[in-house]
Amino acid sequence: MKKTLALLSIALLPLASSAAVPGDNSSMPHVSVPVDSGVKTRIGGFVGERIDVCMDGRVLTQDCEEIVDPFRHKEDTKSWQTEFVGKWLLGAIDLYEYSGDPALLAKISHAAEELVKTQMEDGYIGNYTPEARLTNWDIWGRKYTALSLLKYYDLCGDRRFLDAASKSVDCLIGELERKDVDITMTGNYFGMASCSVLEPVVWLYRETGSKKYLDFALAIAEGIEQEGSSRLISKALEDVPVSRRSDFPSKWWSFENGMKAYEMMSCYEGLVELGSVTGNPVYLQAAQKTAASIIRDEINIAGSGAAFECWYMGKERQTIPTYHMMETCVTFTWMQFCARLLDKTHDAAYAGQFEKTMYNALMASLKGDGSQISKYSPLEGHRFAGEEQCGLHINCCNANGPRGFGLIPKVATTVDADSVFVNLYLPSETSFNLGGIPVSMNMSTKYPVDGYAALTISPKKPSVFTLALRIPSFASDSFSVSVNGEPVACTCEDSCSGKGYLRISRKWKAGDVVEVSMRIDTRLETLNGMQAVVRGPIVFARDSRFSDGYVDESAVIQADAQGIIDARPVEATGSFCWLDLQVPMVVGANLEDPADSAVRLIHFCDFASAGNDWDKTGRYRVWIPKTLHVMSEPYHKY
């Protein structure tokens, strides 16, 4: 406890030393400016196809007039209508930056222009009545408005949108001061929804250098530590599990529920950014400890978590059929949280988490035709559309889900001052700049169907830099690399496995070929008397559309002593699924009939494809009940 208090006192030190003179940058904290490497990635294969389908079927079909209109009338007193247009813009801008689609740009520009037109003279952009401001979801909605305007400003360079975001946050600061309202006591879930406005406030400070935004950001960080608030920093430093951050609430959707997953992670994202501009390491440390708890206690086999949108020690309980499991807003925010931590730490473990969530929970949320994103994605049952919310033809996950697809190209390959990080193995074409030198990198791979990838690297002129290749945790003992046919020797821990990357530093020239090879096994996972099939980052499921038995029937999946299953997936061209895997099993509980007791090959498909037609007459299942065989169980004397 003494260590926690000491660390926390360090975290709050900037509050006592931030009295800088306006315009005098000498006493202001260092502002971390991202490297402008101009990374552009175009992705092929299954993942690239799903990104395109999401953009065409979901994002481009959105009625933007409907989600902007509430800002014009300002009649709301309690709903979250305000979040939809901001979420949509954030995802749409990422997907435009990826695709360059002119129709999408026109739609984005129209929505942003119409949104700014609704700004009031005092700077307010929102849909709440004057009397209801600062209550319920008002500040949460203002966060998304400010984030989207800042994002659009980065895209178009039109200062009107930066000014609109600034005026919006200035309005919030002024209202809190005039009404003597503590932001940490507003909104929902121990103030976490409101306090997540920390992220655009830090963005504004980074963009403008204005000390008022730094002061406001630090005040939020200090406020969350007061009695009765979320105490996100100290509880993280004390290693309190995320599902134990508050007592069980007497009313679930209330201020006193401190387990709300989406809002909690949103606050930590703001704290990570605050740490980057202040240089204070404790904010990042609190975020990393929280991520560690989420991985240890909550993230399930499909890479997501939460039930009724809250943490619930779900990793251990994932085999139990659960209401409202894996909200897509939680799925996306977990991906974004991992991406942010990866950017700050270059720890490949976060890329591994991102990859698992991307292939499974995120891809499973998107309907086959891209028209809908599911609100929840259980590990068994069928997929279905979420309810329409707040009187509009949209819900939070349909607005937020596309942001996950837009994030993939930004995480696949990242660049810092002298290194390029290959975080995801995807068929892709990437261009970037290192030290002012343009570089192209093309990757050919069928990963994770197999473990081979070939990267062709072509700088405009010979250039020295480091290529960092992520070593997937499941392939750490089989990962090998060659450059132009020459094996790369791993001679020290830092080069071969430091934070999960193999780093190759050399002078690269046009046409250099890097070949990556790793073994990807099909593995048996067991938990609570249940079994699941995993290959690399992909989770597989039985699906009733294979018509090869009852998906809920017990079985004994055949694996060797190391849990390796003799099965390789095939790309199921023309089928309902991406990957088809035939798993050897003894199905059912009958050993009398030789036909029943024989090992049979049963079809599984990738979890993303399971139930992707959203037909209620079908059924899929990840966790398969294991038939009890008492002759092979340990003997217990009664």
Secondary structure, 3 states (H helix, E strand, C coil): CHHHHHHHHHHCHHHHCCCCCCCCHHHCCCCCCCCCCCCEEEECHHHHHHHHHHHHHHHCCCCHHHHHHHHHHCCECCCCCCHHHHHHHHHHHHHHHHHCCHHHHHHHHHHHHHHHHCCCCCCCCCCECHHHCCCCCHHHHHHHHHHHHHHHHHHHCCHHHHHHHHHHHHHHHHHHHHCCCCHHHCCCCCCHHHHCCHHHHHHHHHHHCCHHHHHHHHHHHHHCCCCCCCCHHHHHHCCCCHHHCCCCCCCCCCCCCCCEHHHHHHHHHHHHHHHHHHCCHHHHHHHHHHHHHHHHHCCCCCCCCCECCECCCCCCCCCCCCCCECEHHHHHHHHHHHHHHHHHHCCHHHHHHHHHHHHHHHHHHECCCCCCECCECCCEECCCCCCCCCCCCCCHHHHHHHHHHHHHHHHHEEECCCEEEECCCCCEEEEEEECCEEEEEEEEECCCCCCEEEEEEEECCCEEEEEEEECCHHHCCCCEEEECCEECCCCCHHHHHHHHEEEEEEEECCCEEEEEECCCCEEEEEECCEEEEEECCEEEEEEHHHCCCCCCCCEEECCCCCCEECCCCEECCCCCCCEEEEEEEEECCCCCCHHHHCCEEEEEEECCCCCCCCCCCCCEECCEEECCCHHHCCCCCC
